């Protein structure tokens, strides 16, 4: 398991177990925010890199401070404001971040209560902090996709352009999900009328509208549940055989250890090529020096090799005459080679074994 995931899991368990003691900003900073920054590779003991109680004269409000400012390559790039865990994060809590964002070279701002982390930037107007976050996550309920986004903020791979390239999509995806969630729980009159209009020909009286509101709410939930069940059933059917092979020791060799990062990389490759070949045909075979990903469990059909057992990580690609190794800084960069991975799968699928 990679260090960032280990750290997030430890912080997550701490918040779950001790949230009742995080009633002050200082408790949140010590127990959550500083460990979170360390997981991203920042030196929290270096006040020139992680600046506590950051002030800027240009703000114009005496004594006003931002809890932390992160300096990368000698420039303020990230501002962080902390609140007690009992505080629900709202627009009003952005005031200090808003002012500091406009007078520094910061490109991102984080507002957190120790459980929820809201990430902001200036998508709507240059150098003016958006009022709506582009990325939100709950540290007690993080998953692989959240880790992928957080890795973009690691000190070693911090790239403003790379983050902004997906920020707008993340922002609107999050907004759409919130609208859908609200419609599930509280269907609007307009939405109820739109649905009912296609199946009810009578007059939409108040009692009928009330009845349809309940029907729409129930049906919406059932559609979501049915979709989830169907996807889970399909995924289990496709992967149960593969999972058994992954968990199986490789020739009882104690030196072969499959890491969580290798498992994630394998799942990403499998997800990429499933549009080309059946996912249950994609198998992982770990070795001492690399993790191999094969089609049909056949050594003559390598899809990729994950060279992760070293400080510099590589992915090996096989769409040419021989393996080509390319440096990757994060698992997310595997997606950059989607076309080549699919081309490899297609090449094997049409060629005789």
N, C-alpha and C positions, 0 to 999 in steps of 0.2 A: 504494500500500500504506500502510495506516495506521501511525503511529509505533510503536504497541505491537507490531504484527506484525513490523516491521522490527527492533525491539529484541530480541524473542524469537528471531528467526531468527539474529541476530548472536550472542546468548548461546548458542543451540543449537550453532552451528558452533564456538564457542570451547570448549564442553564436549566436543564430539566430538573436537576436535583436541588439546586440552591437558588432558584430565582427569587424565593421569598426573602433572601438576604441582600438582594441587589436593589435596595430601595433608594440608593443615592447614585448620582452621576459617577462619583469616585469609585464606587463598587463596580459599576459597569465597565469603567475604564480599565481597572486592574484585572478583573476576572474575565473580561470578554474582549475588549477592544485591543489592548496591547498584545495579548496572545494571538488575536486575529491578524494583526499587522506583522507579527513575527512569522506566522504561517506563510505570509506572502513574501518573506525574505527581507523585510525591513529591520534595521538595527534600532530597536526601541530604546536602547541605552545610549544612542548617539543623538544628542540634542540638535545637531546640525542637519540630521536626516529626518528624524521624527521630532518635530518642534511642539512641545506642549504649551498650552496657554498662548497661542500665537496672536500677536497684535500687529496692526498696520495703521500708521498714523493717518493715512489717507481716508480711513473709514469715517473719521470725524466724530466718533462717539467715545469719549474718554472712559477708559476702563473696560471697554467691550473687547472680548476675546473669543477666539475659536479654539475649541478644545485641543485639536491637533492640526498641524500642517505637515504634509509629507513633501520633502524636497528630493527631486530626482534630477540628476545632472545639473545641480546648482540652481534649479528653478522650482518654485512652489508649484506642485502639480495636483495635489489632492488635499482638500480641506475636510475635516471630520468634526461633527458636532454630536455630542452624546447626551442622552436623557436617561432618567431612571427607567427601569424595566416596566414599571407600572404605568408609564406615560404612553398614551396612544399617539403615534407620530402624526402631526397635522401640518398644514401649510404654514401656520403661524410660527412653527419651530424653525423655519427656513430663514428668518429675518437676518441673523448674523451671517449665515453662509451666503445669503444673497448679496449682502454689502461687500463681504470680503472677496467674493468671486469676481466682482467687477473691478477691483483695484489690485488684484494680483494676477500672476500668470497661471493660476490654477485652471485646470481643464475639467476636473471632476470634483464633486462634493458628495460626502456620505453623511446621512443622518441616521442615527441608530439609537435604539433603547436597549441594546444588548441582545435582543431576540430578533427583531426585525431590522434589516439593513436596507435603506433606500439609497440608490445611486442616482445622481443627477449630473447633467451637463448642459450645454447651451445649444440644443438642436433648433430651437425656435428663433432665437436672435443671438448673434455673435456677442460673446462676453457678457451675456445676461442669463443668469441661472434659470433653467426651466422650473416651473412650479410643480411639474409632474415628473416622477422618477422614470428613468428608462429601464431600470433593473431593480427588482425587489426580491429578497429572499428571507426566509425564516431559518435561522441557524439550527433550530431543533428539528427541521424537516428538509435538509438539503439532499440533493441527489447528484448524479453524474453530470447532468446538463448544467447545473449551477456551478459545479467545480470547474467545468470547461470555461465558463464566463469569468470566474474569479481568477483563473490562471492568467488571464490577459492583464490583470492588475499586479502580477508578481513583479518585483523589482527587476529581476533578471530579464524579463521579457516585456516590460512595460512599453507599449507602443500606442500613442494617442490615435493614430490613423486606424490601426487595427481595431481598437475598441469602438471608435465612432462608426466604423463600417457596418457594425451590427447593432449599434445603439438604437437607431430609429426603428428598426424592425422589432427589437425587444420591447421598446416603449409602446408601440401600437399593439403588439401581440398581447402585452400585459393589459392594456386598456380594453381590448376586445374581450379577453377572458373575464375581466371584472364585470363588463356589461352583461355577458352571458350568464355569469353566476348570479347576478342580481335578477335577471329575467327568470331564472330557474326558481328562485325563492319568492320573488314578487313580480309576477308577470304584469306588465303595464297594460292599461286599458287598450291602447293602440295595438299592442302585440296580440292580446286576446281577440280583439275584433278581426285582425288579419288572419289568425288561425281559424277562428270560427266561421269567417266568411267563406271559406272553401268547403265547409262540411255542413253548415246550418243555413237553411233558406228562410227561416222565419224571422220575425222582428226581434231585434236585439234589445229586449227590455232589461231593466236592472236585475231582476232575478235570474234571467237567462245568462246575463253577463257574469254574474256572481258564480253561477254554476260552472260556466266555461272557464272561469279563472282557476277554480279548483281542478278541473279536468286537465287544463293545460299544464298546470304545475306538476300534477302527478305524471302525466304523459311525458313531459320533458325529462323528469328524473328517470323514468323507466327507459327512455331511449338511451340516455347516457349510461345507465347500468347495463343494458343489453349490449351496447357497443363495447364497453369495457370487458364484459364476460366473453364476448365473441373474440376479441383480440387476445385475451389471456388464453383462451382455449386454443386458438391458432398458434400462438407463440409457444405454448407448452408442447403442443403436438410437434412443432418444428424443431424444438431445441432439447427435448428431454434426452434424446440419444446423444447429442453433442455434449450436453452438460456432463453426462456420465463419463464420456471420454476425457473431458477436461479434468475432472476430479480424480481420474484414475492415475496412480503413480506411473511415471515413465521409466519402465524397465527397472523399477525398484532402485533407481539411482538417487541417493540422498543429496547429491550435488545439484540436481535439477529442481529448482524451486520456481513455481509459477507465481509471479507477483500479481497484485491487484491491478497494477498499471498494465501488465500484459493482457490480463483478462479483459480490461476495458478496451484496449487496443484491438483485440480480437473481435469483440462485439461491434466495434465501430466498422471494421472491415466487413464483417458479415452483413451489417445493416446496409452498407454501401452497395455490395454486389448482389443483394437479394432481388434487385430489379432485373438482374441478368440471369442468375441461377437460383435454384431453391436454397434457402438458408440452411436446411438440414444437411446439405452436401458440403458445407464449409466447416472444416475441422481444424482444431488447434493441436499442434504437436510440439511441445516444449523441448528444447535442447539445452545443453550447458551454456552455450555462448549466445544463442538467439532463440526466439520463440517463432516457430514456423506456423503459417496459416496455409492450409492446403485445400484443394478441391477434391472431393471424393476420397479423402484420406490417402491421397496418392502423391508420393514424393516427386513424381514427374510432373505434377500440376501445382507448383507453388504459386499462391496468390500474392503473398507478402512475407517478409521476415521482419520481426521487431527486434532490433539490436538495442535492448534497453539495459543490459547488464554492464553499464559503463557510465561515466559522467556525461559524455556527449551521446545523445540518443540518435539512432538512425532508423529509417524504414527502408527495407529492401524491396524494390519493385521488379517485376518480371515481364513487362510488356515488350521488352526488346529481346535481343539474342542472349543476353546474360543478365545477372542481377545488377541493378544500379542502386547504390546506397545513397540516401539523401538525409541530411541532418533535419531533425524536427525538434522544436523547443517545447512543444506541448502536444497532447493527444489530439487536440482540436485541429492541428495542422495535417492530420491524416486525411481530413476532408478535402484538403487542397489537391489531393491526388485521386479524387473520385473517378475521373474519366479514365485514368490509366489503370486503376484497379478493375473497373468494369470491362475495359478492353482486354485485360488479362483473362478474366473469367470467361468472356465471350470466345477468346482464342482457344482455350481448352475445351470449351463446350462444343465447338464445331469440329475440333480436330479429333482424329481417332486416338484412342488410349494406347 
